[in-house]
Amino acid sequence: MRKLFRWFWAKRLRRWGLIAGVGLVLLSVGTVELTSQSWFCNSCHIMNTYYASWKTSPHKDVECIRCHIAPGMNNFVSAKLNGLGQVVDDVLHRTSTKPSASVSDMSCTRAGCHEQAVVQANDYTAVTAAAMSATQTPPRAYFFDHSKHLGREYRGISIHCSTCHSHVQGDQHFEVNTNVCVTCHLFSGPGTAPQWSAPVLSVTTTRPDAAPSSQAEQITGSTVASPDQAVAAPSRCKNCHEPPKQPVNYHGLQVIHDEYLAYGAACESCHRNVTAAFATIGDTQCYACHDFGAERIGDIEDLHRVHTVGEHKVECFSCHGLTAHGPKAAASALQLEQLTCGACHKGQHQIQQTTYKPGVEPTPTQPEQGHAQPEQSVAVSPMFMAHVDCTGCHVRQQPLEFKPDTGATVAMAAPQACDACHKPGLGASQIALWQKATKALYEQAAALLPATPPAPGSESARLVAEARKLLDLVRLDGSWGVHNPKYTESLLLEAIAKLRQASAGGGS
């Protein structure tokens, strides 16, 4: 070794080459060591929020490279070369303002971290007896069994640690977000449970006393699924939640869950609509990353594989959004379900709606009233075209005539409302003219009604019946032409024409 050193040192060129080589080695080792420190990640400003969330996370004592570089020298070298490429991108201003990264299952289950055997042993089934005997309460809020998730595939999504342990918000650094549970277990709704492929690991029941929670268990009666069997993700409440053991006070009502369950009551009896409606995926989500929209979406399994497998996975919530599940979702649904007037009061203003905009079809909650429409095409009211709704004219609050002591009021139309858009006094003068002309034309039509009903089944009887419906529509509308003067006039003129035709014997 000494002779080799002297040979290098004998000539200047070899001497400088030796110095450069040793310096390069020392520089490389120093650079690798420097860039492997967690604080170095924070030297890039786009990593500040991620670094801050890591500092307050349960993994704050774990170096970044322990998670973000999988075990193995080849993975380490590949990561460092990739980091060198990121330096080049940063110099050329090609760095994204929102970095993406993935954590391999090998990183999570490496020696000294969450070894796979330890992870499975720490599930609820292994600790429930000791925990319940010591504390009389479950050790955690939700039941979870890693062996029922790791290694499975759902609609093209391979389930990995990072599927549930994700970075959704700046203050959540690789933490479990329960929206993941909702997306898979409750996405398809009751009766259409999502199908899972056969797991790599054996399937065990979540709780010893739990009812069969999968199709495989229901078919075979066993808790282990064979490789060729497909099982369904459980969607019943007690597959994930334990009923509270202590009484719950809800707005003055003491709820003891054990009593309700003893009566055989289902969770859904009280806890309805605990999952909000899932958002529809459209072009907006696609445009966040691509220059094309939903028209390029193909098979759902292939779409999931593209976005969930690879170095930079896309979080489920980037496309599906966050679906509310739990008390907040139930409270929101309760307000809509129990405090909506339309649940009881149906079709009360259907006639006025039809008059204001001819051709409006009754909604499913507003059955057809049986009132006729004019045969000719009539334009909608100019007020409707100007986006004036009911509240534009109904501005005067008036107590209900049949319940004056309740304090309830109803918004009545007032001529002064017209002054907000038109010249002052226009409403007071014009409304009176509309109503006077409409009532005169209505009385003219009503005077043509026959004193003696025509023979049943005759053409005259049909014409008189149709005319009566037109007159009823004008009378029941109550505005006497104000909602749509031209349309109201056409209704009455058509009624007059039908009655005259009926009095002439029903001929054309």
PASEMI-358757 format. One record per residue (C-alpha): x, y, z. Coordinates in steps of 0.02 Angstrom, whole numbers, padded with zeros to 5 digits, always signed. Layout:
<pts>
XYZ
...
</pts>
This chain:
<pts>
+00000+00000+00000
+00144+00118+00043
+00229+00081-00124
+00065+00116-00216
+00047+00281-00125
+00227+00331-00169
+00194+00286-00351
+00045+00402-00355
+00138+00539-00264
+00293+00531-00376
+00216+00626-00520
+00113+00784-00510
-00027+00721-00623
-00049+00560-00526
-00035+00658-00363
-00177+00775-00408
-00277+00629-00473
-00259+00543-00305
-00309+00700-00211
-00459+00725-00326
-00514+00545-00305
-00502+00548-00116
-00589+00716-00113
-00729+00651-00224
-00756+00502-00110
-00759+00612+00045
-00875+00736-00041
-00994+00597-00097
-01000+00520+00076
-01025+00689+00156
-01161+00735+00030
-01253+00571+00055
-01244+00591+00244
-01297+00773+00234
-01446+00741+00120
-01502+00596+00231
-01538+00712+00377
-01720+00757+00403
-01681+00942+00428
-01607+00946+00252
-01781+00912+00179
-01839+01076+00256
-01705+01172+00158
-01824+01170+00009
-01967+01292+00036
-02098+01180-00044
-02064+01054+00094
-02091+01174+00240
-02271+01125+00277
-02233+00939+00262
-02084+00955+00377
-02187+01052+00504
-02322+00919+00505
-02189+00783+00525
-02118+00872+00677
-02286+00855+00766
-02330+00681+00703
-02307+00513+00791
-02160+00483+00672
-02064+00638+00728
-01923+00530+00798
-01906+00431+00636
-01789+00500+00502
-01874+00542+00336
-01767+00420+00237
-01823+00275+00348
-01997+00291+00272
-01969+00370+00102
-01826+00255+00050
-01867+00070+00052
-01740-00050+00129
-01602-00112+00013
-01446-00035-00063
-01522-00028-00237
-01669+00074-00170
-01550+00189-00076
-01440+00222-00228
-01593+00246-00339
-01666+00373-00217
-01504+00472-00209
-01489+00477-00399
-01670+00533-00408
-01628+00669-00282
-01487+00727-00394
-01612+00741-00537
-01724+00845-00425
-01580+00965-00395
-01563+00986-00583
-01750+01015-00600
-01744+01144-00462
-01602+01238-00548
-01702+01237-00710
-01861+01292-00618
-01953+01133-00661
-01996+01086-00482
-02180+01068-00439
-02249+01177-00301
-02339+01024-00231
-02221+00876-00214
-02284+00697-00211
-02205+00547-00128
-02248+00370-00082
-02203+00254+00061
-02168+00072+00023
-02242-00068+00128
-02063-00128+00152
-02021+00034+00240
-02166+00014+00361
-02132-00169+00400
-01941-00160+00407
-01851-00226+00560
-01869-00110+00708
-02025-00026+00642
-02196-00105+00611
-02149-00284+00575
-02291-00376+00491
-02307-00508+00627
-02314-00373+00760
-02442-00272+00662
-02560-00420+00653
-02534-00462+00837
-02582-00285+00888
-02753-00295+00806
-02912-00287+00908
-02938-00476+00909
-02774-00503+01002
-02793-00369+01136
-02980-00359+01163
-02991-00481+01309
-02852-00400+01411
-02910-00224+01371
-03092-00258+01412
-03051-00344+01577
-02938-00199+01630
-03035-00047+01571
-03209-00111+01525
-03194-00008+01365
-03125-00049+01193
-02943+00002+01169
-02984+00110+01018
-03130+00195+00932
-03138+00077+00784
-03111-00108+00754
-02975-00142+00628
-02883-00297+00570
-02732-00271+00460
-02740-00450+00398
-02908-00411+00318
-02835-00270+00216
-02652-00295+00174
-02627-00385+00009
-02804-00364-00055
-02863-00279-00213
-03024-00182-00234
-03077-00127-00408
-02898-00110-00467
-02833-00034-00304
-02698-00136-00218
-02713-00108-00031
-02550-00048+00045
-02504+00041+00207
-02512+00209+00118
-02691+00175+00061
-02757+00208+00235
-02609+00300+00311
-02609+00451+00196
-02561+00633+00192
-02727+00721+00165
-02697+00889+00245
-02547+00990+00298
-02567+00945+00482
-02589+00759+00448
-02424+00673+00413
-02456+00492+00363
-02603+00471+00480
-02760+00367+00461
-02906+00464+00390
-03072+00376+00417
-03136+00439+00250
-03034+00297+00176
-03147+00174+00267
-03303+00260+00202
-03242+00262+00022
-03220+00073+00014
-03344+00002+00138
-03494+00115+00107
-03465+00178-00070
-03586+00060-00157
-03725+00082-00030
-03841-00047+00050
-03868-00207-00048
-03724-00177-00168
-03570-00206-00061
-03407-00182-00155
-03319-00342-00205
-03142-00380-00149
-03024-00505-00227
-02959-00648-00122
-02832-00590+00008
-02652-00643+00014
-02660-00656+00203
-02785-00765+00295
-02949-00684+00344
-02993-00679+00529
-03151-00614+00610
-03142-00439+00681
-03219-00494+00845
-03245-00668+00916
-03432-00636+00938
-03458-00546+00772
-03582-00612+00646
-03512-00666+00477
-03461-00505+00393
-03418-00564+00218
-03491-00668+00080
-03356-00799+00105
-03403-00819+00288
-03588-00828+00245
-03560-00959+00111
-03431-01070+00195
-03460-01031+00378
-03273-01012+00394
-03167-00862+00439
-03035-00907+00309
-03066-00875+00124
-02992-00989-00006
-02890-00908-00146
-03029-00925-00273
-03164-00845-00165
-03213-00663-00170
-03274-00578-00012
-03376-00420+00012
-03320-00273+00116
-03431-00268+00272
-03547-00119+00284
-03638-00150+00449
-03608-00028+00591
-03548-00156+00719
-03414-00219+00602
-03320-00058+00638
-03399+00018+00795
-03436-00045+00969
-03597+00026+01045
-03560+00148+01187
-03562+00064+01358
-03597+00224+01454
-03762+00322+01443
-03761+00460+01313
-03853+00624+01346
-03926+00697+01188
-04021+00860+01207
-04092+00809+01375
-04128+00628+01324
-04025+00493+01407
-03986+00355+01282
-03931+00185+01347
-03879+00086+01195
-03885-00083+01282
-04072-00061+01312
-04107-00022+01129
-04002-00169+01071
-04089-00284+01196
-04253-00243+01108
-04176-00294+00942
-04168-00117+00874
-04050-00091+00728
-03921+00048+00731
-04005+00124+00578
-04165+00150+00678
-04089+00306+00754
-03928+00332+00658
-03995+00366+00485
-03901+00451+00344
-03735+00439+00435
-03644+00446+00268
-03664+00596+00155
-03690+00574-00031
-03532+00538-00129
-03475+00674-00247
-03481+00641-00434
-03312+00639-00520
-03308+00760-00666
-03189+00856-00775
-03140+00971-00631
-03041+00836-00543
-02955+00779-00703
-02903+00955-00754
-02809+00975-00590
-02673+00863-00663
-02713+00831-00847
-02757+00933-00999
-02909+00823-01035
-03066+00782-00940
-03180+00640-00894
-03208+00592-01077
-03041+00501-01070
-03093+00392-00923
-03101+00208-00970
-03117+00051-00866
-03129+00092-00680
-03007-00046-00630
-02875+00016-00752
-02905+00195-00697
-02876+00147-00515
-02717+00052-00556
-02643+00200-00650
-02677+00319-00507
-02635+00207-00358
-02486+00104-00416
-02316+00182-00448
-02192+00299-00369
-02314+00443-00347
-02488+00386-00301
-02639+00501-00306
-02738+00512-00144
-02915+00445-00158
-02982+00613-00098
-02901+00707-00242
-03037+00635-00354
-03175+00575-00239
-03167+00718-00114
-03197+00699+00072
-03362+00613+00111
-03435+00659+00280
-03474+00511+00392
-03533+00516+00571
-03625+00642+00680
-03598+00792+00565
-03666+00702+00412
-03813+00635+00512
-03853+00806+00584
-03851+00886+00412
-03964+00750+00342
-04080+00768+00492
-04107+00951+00455
-04148+00915+00274
-04256+00764+00312
-04359+00820+00462
-04362+01008+00444
-04411+01024+00262
-04586+01093+00230
-04597+01001+00065
-04603+00833+00155
-04785+00871+00202
-04838+01022+00099
-04836+00959-00080
-04888+01053-00236
-04960+01203-00144
-04889+01325-00269
-04889+01214-00422
-05027+01314-00507
-04935+01479-00480
-04775+01400-00545
-04865+01336-00700
-04941+01507-00733
-04777+01602-00707
-04683+01486-00827
-04799+01390-00945
-04747+01213-00981
-04669+01178-00810
-04685+00993-00776
-04743+00939-00602
-04604+00866-00497
-04617+00690-00423
-04668+00766-00255
-04798+00878-00340
-04927+00769-00428
-05019+00828-00581
-05162+00942-00531
-05268+00905-00684
-05272+01084-00749
-05266+01109-00936
-05133+01198-01035
-05173+01310-01185
-05154+01229-01354
-05052+01371-01428
-04872+01408-01378
-04860+01557-01259
-04700+01644-01208
-04647+01643-01027
-04663+01800-00923
-04528+01932-00952
-04507+01934-00763
-04458+01750-00768
-04332+01783-00906
-04258+01920-00796
-04230+01790-00658
-04358+01865-00541
-04417+01730-00421
-04562+01731-00299
-04467+01832-00169
-04445+01973-00293
-04628+02023-00279
-04684+01940-00116
-04598+02060+00003
-04733+02105+00130
-04743+01990+00282
-04921+01960+00341
-04983+01851+00487
-05074+01693+00439
-05262+01722+00444
-05302+01551+00517
-05158+01552+00645
-05130+01733+00692
-05072+01694+00870
-04929+01580+00818
-04821+01722+00754
-04805+01636+00585
-04809+01749+00433
-04824+01730+00246
-04743+01840+00115
-04875+01931+00015
-04851+02020-00149
-04845+02210-00142
-04850+02336-00286
-04705+02430-00205
-04591+02282-00249
-04596+02339-00431
-04513+02503-00383
-04350+02412-00348
-04324+02388-00536
-04451+02502-00622
-04500+02683-00605
-04592+02725-00444
-04779+02697-00450
-04775+02581-00601
-04828+02429-00500
-04974+02516-00415
-05046+02576-00582
-05003+02430-00696
-05058+02290-00579
-05230+02367-00561
-05251+02374-00751
-05195+02192-00772
-05313+02128-00639
-05462+02232-00702
-05441+02169-00882
-05416+01989-00824
-05570+01988-00712
-05677+02064-00851
-05621+01930-00975
-05648+01795-00844
-05826+01853-00811
-05858+01854-00998
-05801+01673-01010
-05896+01619-00854
-06056+01693-00925
-06042+01572-01072
-06048+01418-00962
-06208+01323-01000
-06342+01323-00866
-06383+01142-00909
-06235+01021-00926
-06219+00946-01101
-06255+00763-01130
-06117+00653-01055
-05993+00589-01183
-06038+00718-01314
-05914+00835-01398
-05997+00983-01313
-05969+00902-01142
-05784+00880-01181
-05764+01062-01235
-05855+01128-01081
-05747+01020-00965
-05587+01085-01047
-05648+01265-01033
-05688+01241-00848
-05508+01181-00817
-05440+01336-00901
-05552+01449-00797
-05504+01356-00638
-05321+01380-00677
-05344+01569-00689
-05453+01576-00533
-05343+01466-00424
-05185+01556-00477
-05253+01705-00380
-05146+01839-00460
-05275+01882-00593
-05149+01904-00729
-05004+01976-00631
-04897+01818-00639
-04906+01816-00830
-05030+01934-00913
-05014+01868-01091
-05025+01687-01037
-05178+01720-00929
-05261+01811-01074
-05228+01664-01190
-05306+01544-01063
-05466+01645-01054
-05479+01674-01242
-05459+01487-01271
-05593+01451-01140
-05712+01573-01227
-05678+01490-01395
-05714+01317-01326
-05875+01372-01242
-05939+01457-01400
-05898+01300-01499
-05991+01195-01370
-06145+01307-01378
-06146+01288-01567
-06163+01102-01548
-05981+01050-01537
-05949+01071-01723
-05785+01134-01794
</pts>
